[in-house]
Amino acid sequence: MAAEMFKYDIVELFPDKAWLEETLKKVDKKLHYSIQKAREVDYIPYTTENGQWKPNKIGWWTNGFWPAMMWQMYLATKDEIYREEAIRTEKMLDEALKDFKTTNHDMGFMWLIQSGVHYALEGNQDSYDRTFLAANLLAGRFNPNGFIRAWNGKEQQGWAIVDCMMNLPLLYWASDVTNDPRFRNIAIAHADSTMKNFVRADGSCNHIVIYDPMTGEVLDNPAGQGCHSGSSWSRGQAWALYGFTLSYMATGKKEYLDTAKKVAHYFISNVLDDYIPRCDFRQPEEPDVKDNAGGGAAICGLLELCKLLPQKEAAVYYDAAVKMLMAMADKCVNWEENDPGLCTMCTEAYLKPQTYHITMNYADYYFVEALTKLRGQNKLFWRPHK
């Protein structure tokens, strides 16, 4: 597998390095303001309201993206303010680990990309312990019928969601650092079930699949955060695109690479001329609901995917990623110091109009991840031990 990787030089081929440097400088300036505002509150930033960080509970699934973005910027700038903020908020998340009965499948989002990164960069034992505990909690959600349970509650025992593909790297990490195959085997079983029951023939994906928890039989696929059952929630497509790419990198299973490519083709073919993804690729024309959180995740997935392919094939994915990134920076980022959030056209769910076109910290994170990838930062936060 290793010999097939990294055939496509995404840094050397980027068309406008001056734009990249200027954009990162603008991000750096804005995030200094965002950090200042974050230190005025006693919670981890997620979204904003009236120009301020909106109150947020400690167990909210996005809370790992803020410290992860801090580590990304620390590696890019070596500015100690980012390292300090990453460590400050990593410690805050200990309260979520203590309340483990309320945790869900989003353990990779919350711990791998920040505590796992802290351990990889500095060998911090507390960070290792946090990340390994998170991996064990995620593994404990595995149903032997082949899926990881998403959420809690008696009525959701058989619910799995496509987002979990992006949390599987925590299990691959745990197997790699302990040489214990149990975590890896769980991840593979879940990826196989997702490939079979979530990804459709045209490359679109379900958001939710409800299994019979006793037998593993597929019972339903409700709308979730898309507009209806059988629709195509764009962020779900991004989770699948990036998630199967990462599972291929961890396992070498060609089926995962093929699936990532199939989803990528579907995603690219459904992005309109403005290169800002709609919330659901099968939504009505009006309202025109966008989601550049899904766009950011897809950009990062495409950039990793094209590294795994020969140049001619990779160019399709690379070209789409670059166009989407530049459109995102041009149309969807607030550079002013009147709101601490960066990305402005994010949508939590199509059926929740109150969440249309808000800020989200994970859109900000993926935007920064994409910029730093193209600048040559090779530490992949989803595989921090490599």
C-alpha positions in Angstrom: 0.0 0.0 0.0 2.7 2.5 0.9 4.2 2.4 -2.5 0.9 3.5 -4.0 0.5 6.5 -1.8 1.5 10.2 -2.3 1.8 10.2 -6.1 0.2 13.6 -6.4 2.0 16.6 -5.0 -0.9 18.8 -3.8 1.6 21.5 -2.5 3.7 21.9 -5.7 0.7 21.9 -8.0 -1.4 24.6 -6.1 -1.9 27.4 -8.6 -1.7 30.5 -6.3 0.8 30.3 -3.4 0.5 34.0 -2.8 -3.2 33.7 -2.3 -2.6 30.8 0.1 -0.2 32.8 2.3 -2.4 35.8 2.3 -5.4 33.8 3.3 -3.5 32.1 6.2 -2.4 35.5 7.4 -6.0 36.6 7.4 -7.1 33.5 9.3 -4.3 34.1 11.8 -5.4 37.6 12.5 -9.1 36.6 12.8 -8.4 33.7 15.2 -6.4 35.9 17.6 -9.7 37.8 18.0 -11.7 34.6 18.2 -9.4 33.3 21.0 -9.7 36.5 22.9 -13.5 36.1 22.8 -13.2 32.4 23.7 -11.3 33.3 26.9 -14.2 35.5 28.0 -16.6 32.5 28.4 -16.5 29.2 30.3 -17.4 26.9 27.5 -15.8 25.7 24.2 -16.8 27.7 21.1 -19.1 26.1 18.6 -21.3 28.7 17.0 -22.0 32.4 17.4 -25.1 34.6 18.1 -25.2 38.4 17.9 -21.5 38.6 17.4 -20.6 36.5 20.5 -19.9 32.8 21.1 -23.1 31.1 21.9 -23.3 29.1 25.2 -22.4 25.4 24.6 -22.6 22.3 26.8 -19.3 20.5 27.4 -20.4 17.2 25.9 -21.4 18.7 22.5 -19.9 16.6 19.7 -18.1 19.5 18.0 -16.0 20.5 21.0 -12.8 18.8 19.8 -12.6 20.9 16.6 -11.7 24.1 18.5 -8.5 22.7 20.1 -7.8 20.8 16.9 -7.9 24.0 14.9 -5.5 25.6 17.5 -3.0 22.8 16.9 -3.3 23.3 13.2 -2.5 26.9 13.6 0.3 26.3 16.1 2.0 24.0 13.5 1.5 26.7 10.8 2.7 29.7 12.8 4.6 28.4 15.9 2.6 31.1 17.8 2.4 29.9 21.4 -1.1 31.4 21.9 -2.5 28.5 19.8 -0.8 25.8 21.8 -1.9 27.4 25.1 -5.5 27.6 23.9 -5.5 24.0 22.6 -4.2 22.7 26.0 -6.6 24.9 27.9 -9.7 23.5 26.1 -8.4 19.9 26.0 -8.4 20.0 29.9 -11.9 21.4 29.8 -13.1 18.3 27.9 -12.2 16.1 30.9 -15.7 17.0 32.2 -17.2 15.3 29.2 -15.2 12.1 29.8 -16.3 12.1 33.4 -19.9 12.1 32.3 -19.3 9.1 30.1 -22.8 7.8 30.3 -23.9 10.6 28.0 -21.2 10.2 25.4 -22.0 9.0 21.9 -20.2 7.8 18.8 -18.4 11.1 18.2 -15.4 10.3 20.3 -12.9 10.7 17.4 -14.2 14.2 16.6 -13.9 15.1 20.3 -10.5 13.5 21.2 -8.4 12.0 18.4 -7.9 15.2 16.5 -6.8 17.2 19.6 -5.7 15.0 22.5 -4.4 12.4 20.1 -2.5 15.2 18.3 -1.2 16.6 21.5 0.2 13.1 22.4 1.7 12.6 19.0 3.4 16.0 19.1 4.6 16.1 22.7 4.2 12.7 24.2 1.8 14.0 26.9 0.7 11.0 29.0 -2.6 12.6 30.0 -3.4 13.2 26.4 -2.7 9.6 25.6 -5.0 8.5 28.5 -7.8 10.7 27.3 -7.6 9.4 23.7 -7.3 5.8 24.7 -10.3 6.1 27.1 -12.3 7.7 24.3 -11.4 4.8 22.0 -12.6 2.3 24.6 -15.8 4.1 25.0 -16.3 4.1 21.2 -15.5 0.4 21.0 -18.1 -0.2 23.7 -20.8 1.1 21.4 -20.2 -1.7 18.9 -23.1 -4.1 18.2 -21.8 -7.5 17.1 -24.3 -7.4 14.2 -21.7 -5.1 12.6 -22.4 -1.5 13.5 -21.5 1.2 16.0 -24.5 2.6 17.8 -24.7 6.3 17.3 -26.8 7.7 20.1 -28.3 6.8 23.5 -31.8 6.0 24.6 -33.9 2.9 24.5 -35.5 3.8 21.2 -32.2 4.3 19.4 -30.4 1.0 20.1 -30.2 0.1 16.4 -29.4 3.6 15.0 -26.2 4.2 13.1 -25.2 7.2 11.1 -22.8 7.9 8.3 -20.9 10.5 10.4 -19.3 7.6 12.3 -17.0 6.9 9.3 -15.0 9.9 10.5 -14.7 8.5 14.0 -13.3 5.1 13.0 -9.7 6.6 12.8 -9.8 6.7 16.6 -10.2 2.9 16.6 -7.4 2.4 14.1 -5.2 4.6 16.3 -6.0 2.5 19.3 -5.0 -0.7 17.6 -1.8 0.9 16.2 -0.6 2.2 19.5 -1.5 -0.9 21.5 -1.0 -3.6 18.9 -4.5 -4.9 19.9 -6.5 -5.9 16.8 -9.9 -5.6 18.6 -10.3 -1.9 17.9 -9.3 -2.3 14.2 -11.7 -5.2 13.7 -14.6 -3.2 15.1 -13.8 -0.3 12.7 -13.6 -2.6 9.7 -16.9 -4.3 10.6 -18.6 -0.9 10.9 -17.0 0.3 7.6 -18.1 -2.8 5.8 -21.7 -2.4 7.1 -21.7 1.3 6.1 -20.4 0.5 2.6 -23.2 -2.1 2.2 -26.2 -0.3 3.8 -25.4 3.5 3.5 -23.8 4.0 0.1 -26.1 3.8 -2.8 -25.2 2.6 -6.3 -24.9 6.2 -7.6 -22.5 7.3 -4.8 -25.1 9.1 -2.7 -25.5 8.1 1.0 -28.1 7.7 3.7 -27.6 9.7 6.8 -29.2 7.3 9.2 -29.8 3.5 9.0 -31.9 1.9 11.7 -30.9 -1.7 12.3 -32.8 -4.3 14.3 -30.3 -4.4 17.3 -31.0 -8.1 17.8 -30.5 -9.3 14.2 -28.8 -6.6 12.3 -31.7 -6.4 9.7 -32.1 -3.0 8.1 -35.4 -1.5 9.2 -35.4 2.1 8.0 -33.4 5.1 6.7 -35.1 8.3 7.9 -34.2 11.7 6.7 -31.9 12.7 9.5 -30.3 16.0 8.7 -31.3 15.8 5.1 -34.7 16.8 3.6 -36.3 13.4 3.4 -35.6 9.7 3.4 -33.6 8.8 0.3 -32.3 12.3 -0.1 -28.6 13.2 -0.2 -27.5 15.3 2.7 -24.2 16.8 1.5 -22.3 16.7 4.7 -23.1 13.0 5.0 -21.6 12.6 1.6 -18.5 14.4 2.8 -18.2 12.2 5.9 -18.4 9.1 3.7 -15.9 10.5 1.1 -13.3 11.4 3.8 -14.1 8.5 6.1 -13.7 5.8 3.5 -10.5 7.5 2.3 -9.1 7.3 5.9 -10.3 3.7 6.3 -8.4 2.8 3.1 -5.3 4.4 4.4 -5.6 2.5 7.6 -6.4 -0.9 6.1 -5.4 -1.0 2.4 -8.8 -2.5 1.6 -9.3 -1.5 -2.1 -13.1 -1.6 -1.6 -12.8 1.4 0.7 -10.8 3.4 -1.9 -13.3 2.5 -4.6 -16.2 3.6 -2.3 -14.5 6.9 -1.5 -14.0 7.6 -5.3 -17.6 6.7 -6.0 -18.9 9.1 -3.3 -16.4 11.8 -4.5 -17.7 11.6 -8.1 -21.2 12.0 -6.8 -20.3 15.0 -4.7 -18.4 16.8 -7.4 -21.1 16.2 -10.0 -23.7 17.8 -7.7 -21.8 20.9 -6.7 -23.2 23.8 -8.8 -21.3 26.5 -10.6 -20.8 28.5 -7.4 -18.9 25.5 -5.8 -20.7 26.0 -2.5 -22.6 22.7 -1.7 -26.3 22.8 -1.0 -27.3 21.4 2.4 -29.0 18.5 0.5 -28.2 17.7 -3.1 -31.8 16.6 -3.6 -33.4 19.6 -1.9 -36.0 21.8 -3.7 -34.7 24.9 -5.5 -36.1 27.1 -2.8 -35.0 27.9 -0.2 -31.4 27.8 -1.5 -29.8 26.3 1.6 -26.0 26.0 1.6 -23.6 24.2 3.9 -20.0 25.0 3.6 -19.2 22.8 6.7 -19.9 19.9 4.4 -17.9 21.6 1.7 -14.9 22.0 4.0 -14.9 18.3 5.0 -15.2 17.3 1.3 -12.3 19.5 0.3 -10.1 17.9 2.9 -11.2 14.4 1.9 -10.6 15.1 -1.8 -7.1 16.4 -1.1 -6.2 13.2 0.8 -7.9 11.0 -1.8 -5.9 12.5 -4.7 -2.6 11.7 -2.9 -3.5 8.0 -3.2 -4.0 8.1 -7.0 -2.0 8.4 -10.2 -1.7 12.0 -11.4 -4.2 11.9 -14.3 -7.0 10.4 -12.1 -6.1 12.6 -9.1 -6.4 15.8 -11.1 -10.2 15.6 -11.2 -10.5 15.5 -7.4 -7.8 18.1 -6.9 -9.3 20.6 -9.3 -12.7 20.3 -7.6 -11.1 20.7 -4.1 -9.2 23.9 -5.1 -12.2 25.5 -6.7 -14.4 24.7 -3.7 -11.8 26.1 -1.3 -11.3 29.3 -3.2 -15.1 29.8 -3.4 -15.4 29.1 0.3 -12.8 31.7 1.2 -14.4 34.3 -1.2 -18.0 33.8 -0.4 -18.4 32.1 3.0 -15.8 33.6 5.4 -16.3 36.6 7.6 -12.9 38.3 8.0 -14.1 41.2 10.2 -13.6 41.3 13.9 -17.4 41.7 14.6 -18.0 38.0 15.1 -15.5 35.4 16.3 -16.7 32.7 13.9 -15.0 32.3 10.5 -17.3 30.3 8.1 -20.8 31.8 7.8 -22.9 29.6 5.5 -23.2 26.4 7.6 -26.4 24.6 8.2 -27.0 22.0 10.9 -30.1 20.3 9.3 -32.4 21.0 6.3 -35.5 20.5 8.5 -34.3 23.0 11.1 -34.6 26.5 9.4 -33.3 28.2 12.5 -29.9 26.7 11.8 -29.6 27.9 8.2 -26.4 29.8 7.4 -24.8 30.0 10.8 -21.2 29.7 11.9 -19.8 26.3 13.0 -16.4 25.6 14.5 -15.9 22.5 12.5 -16.3 24.4 9.2 -13.6 26.7 10.5 -11.4 23.7 11.4 -11.8 22.0 7.9 -11.1 25.4 6.2 -7.8 25.6 8.2 -7.0 22.0 7.6 -7.3 22.5 3.9 -5.2 25.6 3.8 -2.4 24.0 5.9 -2.4 20.8 3.7 -1.8 22.9 0.7 1.0 24.8 2.4 2.8 21.5 3.2 1.7 20.5 6.7 1.9 16.7 6.5 0.7 15.8 10.0 -2.8 14.3 9.3 -4.8 14.9 12.4 -7.0 11.9 11.7 -3.8 9.7 11.8 -1.7 11.6 14.3 0.5 8.7 15.2 1.8 8.3 11.6 
